[in-house]
């Protein structure tokens, strides 16, 4: 599995899952771009990954009003040609009001019927609007690269579980944002099947932030974020094999099977810090 001489942009790459994706792409030989509007988060991922030479940090938001300028910054890095985008579109339901909120934040504990129609419209698809703006702005560049050079290009969504689990971990608006991202990904995977850009989705249904009791009962060999990252790198390396495809990681068995299917080695030296961004283990 090699991505040498390839450049990947991880949208939403500064959180725990995004960091796992960035790590796997770097270890596969790619140059990896991550963006955030917060310099502290960019510094954190660089430090966590031991300041890799091929990690490119771009300060910029992907809110609709800022997405074009951020894309220009990404492209402007040494006039780089980006071959692959991995868009992390999961709801950060572990975030609390005490932690820093970024543009992917969609946790709101207000009851739905306490909102007016405008508030509901603005809040229920916040994450989807951000990712739609990114796709609409960047996809023509991927198509242009493929036209001019014949290079294989791809756009991969990584989505979280919007399965309606009544665990209390995700707010009502978090559920709605998850479903909207699923819909956006499904629609684009269908529309882009005749495009020069391969569009796929890795949908994670396994619990991300487990309780102390769950972790003690079923300990993991390593964080789930790293397995997700290796599968993403494998999906990209597979070329057009999974164009339009949905990779469902809804059980440990499915996770293990996909690690094998995409030749995602688990014996890599991860070298991640002991302290995670979120309380608990992934």
Secondary structure as the mmCIF struct_conf table of DSSP 4:
data_model
#
loop_
_struct_conf.conf_type_id
_struct_conf.id
_struct_conf.beg_label_comp_id
_struct_conf.beg_label_asym_id
_struct_conf.beg_label_seq_id
_struct_conf.end_label_comp_id
_struct_conf.end_label_asym_id
_struct_conf.end_label_seq_id
TURN_TY1_P TURN_TY1_P1 UNK A 4 UNK A 5
STRN STRN1 UNK A 7 UNK A 11
TURN_TY1_P TURN_TY1_P2 UNK A 12 UNK A 14
BEND BEND1 UNK A 15 UNK A 15
HELX_RH_AL_P HELX_RH_AL_P1 UNK A 16 UNK A 27
TURN_TY1_P TURN_TY1_P3 UNK A 28 UNK A 29
STRN STRN2 UNK A 31 UNK A 36
BEND BEND2 UNK A 37 UNK A 37
HELX_RH_AL_P HELX_RH_AL_P2 UNK A 39 UNK A 48
TURN_TY1_P TURN_TY1_P4 UNK A 49 UNK A 50
TURN_TY1_P TURN_TY1_P5 UNK A 53 UNK A 54
STRN STRN3 UNK A 55 UNK A 59
BEND BEND3 UNK A 63 UNK A 63
TURN_TY1_P TURN_TY1_P6 UNK A 64 UNK A 66
HELX_RH_AL_P HELX_RH_AL_P3 UNK A 67 UNK A 76
HELX_RH_3T_P HELX_RH_3T_P1 UNK A 77 UNK A 79
STRN STRN4 UNK A 84 UNK A 88
TURN_TY1_P TURN_TY1_P7 UNK A 93 UNK A 94
TURN_TY1_P TURN_TY1_P8 UNK A 97 UNK A 98
BEND BEND4 UNK A 99 UNK A 99
HELX_LH_PP_P HELX_LH_PP_P1 UNK A 100 UNK A 101
TURN_TY1_P TURN_TY1_P9 UNK A 103 UNK A 104
BEND BEND5 UNK A 110 UNK A 110
HELX_RH_3T_P HELX_RH_3T_P2 UNK A 112 UNK A 114
BEND BEND6 UNK A 115 UNK A 115
HELX_RH_AL_P HELX_RH_AL_P4 UNK A 117 UNK A 124
TURN_TY1_P TURN_TY1_P10 UNK A 125 UNK A 125
HELX_RH_AL_P HELX_RH_AL_P5 UNK A 126 UNK A 149
STRN STRN5 UNK A 153 UNK A 159
BEND BEND7 UNK A 163 UNK A 163
BEND BEND8 UNK A 167 UNK A 170
HELX_RH_AL_P HELX_RH_AL_P6 UNK A 172 UNK A 191
HELX_RH_3T_P HELX_RH_3T_P3 UNK A 192 UNK A 194
BEND BEND9 UNK A 195 UNK A 196
STRN STRN6 UNK A 197 UNK A 204
BEND BEND10 UNK A 206 UNK A 206
BEND BEND11 UNK A 208 UNK A 209
HELX_RH_AL_P HELX_RH_AL_P7 UNK A 212 UNK A 217
BEND BEND12 UNK A 218 UNK A 218
BEND BEND13 UNK A 221 UNK A 222
HELX_RH_AL_P HELX_RH_AL_P8 UNK A 224 UNK A 237
TURN_TY1_P TURN_TY1_P11 UNK A 238 UNK A 238
HELX_RH_3T_P HELX_RH_3T_P4 UNK A 239 UNK A 242
TURN_TY1_P TURN_TY1_P12 UNK A 243 UNK A 244
STRN STRN7 UNK A 246 UNK A 249
BEND BEND14 UNK A 251 UNK A 251
HELX_RH_AL_P HELX_RH_AL_P9 UNK A 252 UNK A 261
TURN_TY1_P TURN_TY1_P13 UNK A 262 UNK A 263
BEND BEND15 UNK A 266 UNK A 266
BEND BEND16 UNK A 274 UNK A 275
BEND BEND17 UNK A 277 UNK A 280
#
